[in-house]
Amino acid sequence: FGFIAAAMAAESSSAGQKHDAPPPPGAALKRVRDSGKPRTRVAIYGGSFNPITNAHVQCAAEILHSGRVDEVWIVPCGARPDKPSLKTSVMDRLVMCHLAVNTSFGAGFKVKVCDEEMHHPRAMPSLVLLNFLEARHPNYEFKFVIGTDLIEQLRSWDAQGCPGAWDEIPDAGDIIFETKEFLVIPRPGFEHSGELPSNFEWATPQVEGATLVTMELSSSEVRKRIKALGPKGAEGLVPPSVLSHVERYNLYKDG
């Protein structure tokens, strides 16, 4: 409880404060590349995680098992004024992600939780998030995780500005599609025909003959069951530590 109380207090004290933009990435990134040292490969696994489910945990594990990255960072999105259904606070969702990771994986299994978005007034466009992370962490090489259902939509993604936090980026969809790296997760019903662009790669198992283990379980399904049956309705669908947090703080009673 002490950790959660301290975290809630930190969120309250930082509310309304302007957070500094990251330093320009160019010079630092160039120094890292010129050093010849390999950068740590990190998969950025974003979402609302409202709440994080066993399917999310399993997907994070499979991304790391693919061998395409050295670490996976789970990034719960910031506030979404445009999405009324996202009523759960950023802090609650962040804490649940930490609980899921800390009780599902050993310390040596490099799945982590990134709190970047909680420090901003609202959810960050994907391109803005990647730019911020690249500027803050020049020693890391970031790969954005997407499902096959999103490949065709990428070029339509925008990056509207947020006053005092970041500027609008024109043609954001084309920029992210052409300049960022992606890890692709197969989604049922969304088969991708043909070759992927060179900056996209499949998150397939590195063991020959193995298949990617996936689970179709949405957060909305979990919320629906909790609303109807209480926390017991989600037993086995989310990590027990997450379910305890849901019950303790009376989350999702209204769906």
C-alpha positions as a Markdown table, in Angstrom:
| # | Residue | x | y | z |
|---|---|---|---|---|
| 1 | Phe | 0.0 | 0.0 | 0.0 |
| 2 | Gly | 2.9 | 2.3 | 0.8 |
| 3 | Phe | 4.2 | 2.1 | -2.8 |
| 4 | Ile | 0.7 | 2.8 | -4.2 |
| 5 | Ala | 0.1 | 5.7 | -1.8 |
| 6 | Ala | 3.5 | 7.3 | -2.7 |
| 7 | Ala | 2.8 | 6.8 | -6.4 |
| 8 | Met | -0.6 | 8.5 | -6.1 |
| 9 | Ala | 0.9 | 11.4 | -4.2 |
| 10 | Ala | 3.6 | 11.8 | -6.9 |
| 11 | Glu | 0.9 | 11.9 | -9.5 |
| 12 | Ser | -1.0 | 14.5 | -7.6 |
| 13 | Ser | 2.0 | 16.7 | -7.0 |
| 14 | Ser | 3.0 | 16.6 | -10.6 |
| 15 | Ala | -0.5 | 17.4 | -12.0 |
| 16 | Gly | -0.6 | 20.7 | -13.9 |
| 17 | Gln | 3.2 | 21.1 | -14.0 |
| 18 | Lys | 4.9 | 21.5 | -17.3 |
| 19 | His | 7.5 | 18.8 | -18.0 |
| 20 | Asp | 10.6 | 19.7 | -20.0 |
| 21 | Ala | 10.8 | 18.4 | -23.5 |
| 22 | Pro | 13.6 | 15.9 | -24.2 |
| 23 | Pro | 17.0 | 17.2 | -25.5 |
| 24 | Pro | 17.4 | 17.2 | -29.3 |
| 25 | Pro | 18.4 | 13.6 | -30.3 |
| 26 | Gly | 20.7 | 14.3 | -33.2 |
| 27 | Ala | 24.1 | 14.9 | -31.6 |
| 28 | Ala | 23.8 | 12.3 | -28.8 |
| 29 | Leu | 22.5 | 9.7 | -31.2 |
| 30 | Lys | 25.3 | 10.4 | -33.7 |
| 31 | Arg | 27.9 | 9.9 | -30.9 |
| 32 | Val | 26.4 | 6.5 | -30.0 |
| 33 | Arg | 26.3 | 5.4 | -33.6 |
| 34 | Asp | 29.8 | 6.6 | -34.2 |
| 35 | Ser | 31.1 | 4.7 | -31.2 |
| 36 | Gly | 30.5 | 1.4 | -33.0 |
| 37 | Lys | 28.9 | -0.2 | -29.9 |
| 38 | Pro | 25.7 | -2.1 | -30.4 |
| 39 | Arg | 22.6 | -0.4 | -29.0 |
| 40 | Thr | 20.1 | -2.2 | -26.7 |
| 41 | Arg | 17.1 | -3.2 | -28.8 |
| 42 | Val | 13.8 | -2.4 | -27.1 |
| 43 | Ala | 10.3 | -3.2 | -28.2 |
| 44 | Ile | 7.7 | -0.5 | -27.3 |
| 45 | Tyr | 4.5 | -2.3 | -26.4 |
| 46 | Gly | 1.9 | 0.4 | -26.0 |
| 47 | Gly | -1.8 | 0.4 | -25.1 |
| 48 | Ser | -4.4 | 1.5 | -22.6 |
| 49 | Phe | -3.9 | -1.7 | -20.5 |
| 50 | Asn | -7.3 | -1.1 | -18.9 |
| 51 | Pro | -6.6 | -3.4 | -17.2 |
| 52 | Ile | -3.5 | -5.4 | -18.3 |
| 53 | Thr | -4.6 | -9.0 | -19.0 |
| 54 | Asn | -2.9 | -12.4 | -19.2 |
| 55 | Ala | -3.0 | -11.9 | -23.0 |
| 56 | His | -0.9 | -8.8 | -22.7 |
| 57 | Val | 1.6 | -10.5 | -20.4 |
| 58 | Gln | 1.8 | -13.5 | -22.8 |
| 59 | Cys | 2.3 | -11.2 | -25.8 |
| 60 | Ala | 5.2 | -9.3 | -24.0 |
| 61 | Ala | 6.8 | -12.7 | -23.2 |
| 62 | Glu | 6.5 | -13.9 | -26.8 |
| 63 | Ile | 8.0 | -10.6 | -28.1 |
| 64 | Leu | 11.1 | -11.2 | -25.9 |
| 65 | His | 11.2 | -14.9 | -26.8 |
| 66 | Ser | 11.4 | -13.9 | -30.5 |
| 67 | Gly | 15.0 | -12.8 | -30.0 |
| 68 | Arg | 14.3 | -9.7 | -32.1 |
| 69 | Val | 14.8 | -7.4 | -29.1 |
| 70 | Asp | 16.7 | -7.4 | -25.8 |
| 71 | Glu | 14.0 | -5.8 | -23.7 |
| 72 | Val | 10.2 | -5.1 | -23.9 |
| 73 | Trp | 8.8 | -1.9 | -22.4 |
| 74 | Ile | 5.1 | -1.9 | -21.7 |
| 75 | Val | 3.9 | 1.7 | -22.1 |
| 76 | Pro | 0.4 | 2.5 | -20.7 |
| 77 | Cys | -1.1 | 5.5 | -22.6 |
| 78 | Gly | -1.8 | 8.8 | -21.0 |
| 79 | Ala | -5.2 | 10.4 | -20.5 |
| 80 | Arg | -7.6 | 10.1 | -23.5 |
| 81 | Pro | -10.2 | 12.9 | -23.4 |
| 82 | Asp | -11.3 | 11.7 | -26.8 |
| 83 | Lys | -12.1 | 8.2 | -25.4 |
| 84 | Pro | -14.8 | 8.5 | -22.6 |
| 85 | Ser | -14.6 | 4.8 | -22.0 |
| 86 | Leu | -11.1 | 5.2 | -20.6 |
| 87 | Lys | -12.1 | 6.2 | -17.1 |
| 88 | Thr | -9.3 | 4.5 | -15.1 |
| 89 | Ser | -6.5 | 6.9 | -14.1 |
| 90 | Val | -3.1 | 6.7 | -15.7 |
| 91 | Met | -1.6 | 5.9 | -12.3 |
| 92 | Asp | -3.9 | 2.9 | -11.6 |
| 93 | Arg | -3.1 | 1.5 | -15.0 |
| 94 | Leu | 0.6 | 2.0 | -14.5 |
| 95 | Val | 0.5 | 0.4 | -11.1 |
| 96 | Met | -1.4 | -2.6 | -12.5 |
| 97 | Cys | 1.2 | -3.0 | -15.2 |
| 98 | His | 4.0 | -3.0 | -12.6 |
| 99 | Leu | 2.1 | -5.6 | -10.5 |
| 100 | Ala | 1.6 | -7.8 | -13.6 |
| 101 | Val | 5.3 | -7.7 | -14.6 |
| 102 | Asn | 6.7 | -8.1 | -11.1 |
| 103 | Thr | 4.6 | -11.1 | -10.3 |
| 104 | Ser | 4.7 | -12.8 | -13.7 |
| 105 | Phe | 8.4 | -12.6 | -14.6 |
| 106 | Gly | 11.7 | -13.0 | -12.9 |
| 107 | Ala | 14.0 | -10.0 | -12.6 |
| 108 | Gly | 16.3 | -11.4 | -15.3 |
| 109 | Phe | 13.5 | -11.5 | -17.9 |
| 110 | Lys | 13.7 | -8.1 | -19.4 |
| 111 | Val | 10.1 | -7.0 | -19.5 |
| 112 | Lys | 9.7 | -3.5 | -17.9 |
| 113 | Val | 7.1 | -0.8 | -17.5 |
| 114 | Cys | 7.7 | 2.7 | -18.9 |
| 115 | Asp | 6.0 | 5.7 | -17.3 |
| 116 | Glu | 6.7 | 8.2 | -20.0 |
| 117 | Glu | 3.1 | 9.0 | -20.9 |
| 118 | Met | 2.0 | 9.7 | -17.3 |
| 119 | His | 4.1 | 12.9 | -17.3 |
| 120 | His | 2.2 | 14.6 | -20.0 |
| 121 | Pro | -1.3 | 16.2 | -20.2 |
| 122 | Arg | -2.7 | 13.5 | -22.5 |
| 123 | Ala | -1.8 | 10.4 | -24.5 |
| 124 | Met | 1.1 | 10.9 | -26.8 |
| 125 | Pro | 0.9 | 10.2 | -30.6 |
| 126 | Ser | 3.1 | 7.2 | -31.4 |
| 127 | Leu | 5.5 | 9.2 | -33.4 |
| 128 | Val | 5.9 | 11.7 | -30.6 |
| 129 | Leu | 6.4 | 9.0 | -28.0 |
| 130 | Leu | 9.1 | 7.4 | -30.1 |
| 131 | Asn | 10.9 | 10.7 | -30.7 |
| 132 | Phe | 10.8 | 11.4 | -27.0 |
| 133 | Leu | 12.2 | 8.0 | -26.1 |
| 134 | Glu | 15.0 | 8.2 | -28.8 |
| 135 | Ala | 16.0 | 11.6 | -27.5 |
| 136 | Arg | 16.1 | 10.5 | -23.9 |
| 137 | His | 17.8 | 7.1 | -24.5 |
| 138 | Pro | 20.3 | 7.4 | -27.4 |
| 139 | Asn | 21.9 | 4.1 | -26.3 |
| 140 | Tyr | 18.7 | 2.2 | -27.2 |
| 141 | Glu | 17.2 | 1.1 | -30.6 |
| 142 | Phe | 13.4 | 1.2 | -30.4 |
| 143 | Lys | 11.0 | -1.0 | -32.3 |
| 144 | Phe | 7.3 | -0.3 | -32.1 |
| 145 | Val | 4.9 | -3.3 | -31.7 |
| 146 | Ile | 1.9 | -3.4 | -33.9 |
| 147 | Gly | -0.6 | -6.1 | -35.0 |
| 148 | Thr | -1.2 | -7.0 | -38.7 |
| 149 | Asp | -4.6 | -5.2 | -38.4 |
| 150 | Leu | -2.7 | -1.8 | -38.1 |
| 151 | Ile | -0.2 | -2.0 | -40.9 |
| 152 | Glu | -2.5 | -0.6 | -43.5 |
| 153 | Gln | -3.6 | 2.2 | -41.2 |
| 154 | Leu | -0.2 | 3.5 | -40.3 |
| 155 | Arg | 0.1 | 6.1 | -42.9 |
| 156 | Ser | -3.2 | 7.7 | -41.7 |
| 157 | Trp | -1.9 | 8.2 | -38.2 |
| 158 | Asp | -1.6 | 11.8 | -37.1 |
| 159 | Ala | 0.4 | 13.6 | -34.4 |
| 160 | Gln | -1.6 | 16.6 | -33.2 |
| 161 | Gly | 0.2 | 19.0 | -31.0 |
| 162 | Cys | -0.3 | 19.4 | -27.2 |
| 163 | Pro | 0.3 | 23.0 | -26.1 |
| 164 | Gly | 3.3 | 23.2 | -23.8 |
| 165 | Ala | 4.2 | 19.6 | -24.3 |
| 166 | Trp | 4.9 | 18.9 | -28.0 |
| 167 | Asp | 4.3 | 20.4 | -31.4 |
| 168 | Glu | 2.1 | 19.0 | -34.2 |
| 169 | Ile | 4.0 | 16.8 | -36.7 |
| 170 | Pro | 2.6 | 17.2 | -40.2 |
| 171 | Asp | 2.5 | 14.0 | -42.3 |
| 172 | Ala | 3.1 | 11.9 | -39.2 |
| 173 | Gly | 1.8 | 8.7 | -40.7 |
| 174 | Asp | 4.2 | 8.8 | -43.6 |
| 175 | Ile | 7.1 | 9.7 | -41.3 |
| 176 | Ile | 6.5 | 6.9 | -38.8 |
| 177 | Phe | 5.9 | 4.3 | -41.6 |
| 178 | Glu | 9.1 | 5.2 | -43.4 |
| 179 | Thr | 11.5 | 6.1 | -40.6 |
| 180 | Lys | 10.7 | 3.9 | -37.5 |
| 181 | Glu | 11.3 | 0.2 | -36.8 |
| 182 | Phe | 8.3 | -2.1 | -36.2 |
| 183 | Leu | 7.7 | -5.6 | -34.8 |
| 184 | Val | 4.6 | -7.2 | -36.2 |
| 185 | Ile | 2.3 | -9.5 | -34.3 |
| 186 | Pro | -0.1 | -11.7 | -36.4 |
| 187 | Arg | -3.8 | -11.0 | -35.6 |
| 188 | Pro | -6.5 | -13.5 | -36.5 |
| 189 | Gly | -8.6 | -12.3 | -39.5 |
| 190 | Phe | -5.9 | -9.8 | -40.6 |
| 191 | Glu | -3.5 | -11.7 | -42.8 |
| 192 | His | -0.7 | -9.7 | -44.4 |
| 193 | Ser | 0.1 | -10.8 | -48.0 |
| 194 | Gly | 3.4 | -10.0 | -49.6 |
| 195 | Glu | 6.7 | -9.0 | -48.1 |
| 196 | Leu | 6.9 | -6.5 | -45.2 |
| 197 | Pro | 8.9 | -3.3 | -45.8 |
| 198 | Ser | 12.5 | -3.5 | -44.7 |
| 199 | Asn | 11.9 | -1.6 | -41.4 |
| 200 | Phe | 9.2 | -4.1 | -40.4 |
| 201 | Glu | 9.8 | -7.6 | -39.1 |
| 202 | Trp | 7.7 | -10.5 | -37.7 |
| 203 | Ala | 7.9 | -11.2 | -34.0 |
| 204 | Thr | 8.2 | -15.0 | -34.6 |
| 205 | Pro | 9.7 | -17.5 | -32.3 |
| 206 | Gln | 13.5 | -18.1 | -32.7 |
| 207 | Val | 13.1 | -21.8 | -32.2 |
| 208 | Glu | 12.7 | -23.6 | -35.5 |
| 209 | Gly | 9.3 | -25.2 | -35.9 |
| 210 | Ala | 7.8 | -23.3 | -33.0 |
| 211 | Thr | 4.6 | -21.2 | -33.4 |
| 212 | Leu | 3.8 | -17.9 | -31.7 |
| 213 | Val | 1.6 | -18.4 | -28.7 |
| 214 | Thr | -1.3 | -15.9 | -28.7 |
| 215 | Met | -4.5 | -15.4 | -26.7 |
| 216 | Glu | -7.5 | -13.5 | -27.8 |
| 217 | Leu | -8.6 | -11.6 | -24.7 |
| 218 | Ser | -9.5 | -7.9 | -24.6 |
| 219 | Ser | -9.5 | -5.6 | -21.7 |
| 220 | Ser | -13.1 | -4.7 | -22.5 |
| 221 | Glu | -14.1 | -8.3 | -22.1 |
| 222 | Val | -12.5 | -8.3 | -18.6 |
| 223 | Arg | -14.2 | -5.1 | -17.6 |
| 224 | Lys | -17.6 | -6.5 | -18.8 |
| 225 | Arg | -17.2 | -9.6 | -16.6 |
| 226 | Ile | -16.1 | -7.6 | -13.6 |
| 227 | Lys | -19.1 | -5.3 | -14.0 |
| 228 | Ala | -21.5 | -8.2 | -14.2 |
| 229 | Leu | -19.9 | -10.6 | -11.6 |
| 230 | Gly | -17.5 | -8.6 | -9.6 |
| 231 | Pro | -13.7 | -9.3 | -9.5 |
| 232 | Lys | -14.4 | -13.1 | -9.4 |
| 233 | Gly | -15.6 | -12.9 | -13.0 |
| 234 | Ala | -12.1 | -12.2 | -14.1 |
| 235 | Glu | -10.3 | -14.9 | -12.2 |
| 236 | Gly | -7.7 | -16.5 | -14.5 |
| 237 | Leu | -8.0 | -13.7 | -17.1 |
| 238 | Val | -5.7 | -11.2 | -15.4 |
| 239 | Pro | -2.7 | -11.8 | -13.0 |
| 240 | Pro | -3.9 | -12.3 | -9.4 |
| 241 | Ser | -2.0 | -9.2 | -8.2 |
| 242 | Val | -3.8 | -7.1 | -10.8 |
| 243 | Leu | -7.2 | -8.6 | -9.8 |
| 244 | Ser | -6.4 | -7.8 | -6.1 |
| 245 | His | -5.7 | -4.1 | -7.1 |
| 246 | Val | -9.0 | -4.0 | -9.0 |
| 247 | Glu | -10.9 | -5.3 | -6.0 |
| 248 | Arg | -9.1 | -3.3 | -3.4 |
| 249 | Tyr | -9.7 | 0.0 | -5.2 |
| 250 | Asn | -13.2 | -0.9 | -6.5 |
| 251 | Leu | -12.3 | -0.5 | -10.2 |
| 252 | Tyr | -14.6 | -1.3 | -13.1 |
| 253 | Lys | -17.7 | -1.6 | -11.0 |
| 254 | Asp | -19.4 | 0.5 | -13.7 |
| 255 | Gly | -17.7 | -1.3 | -16.7 |
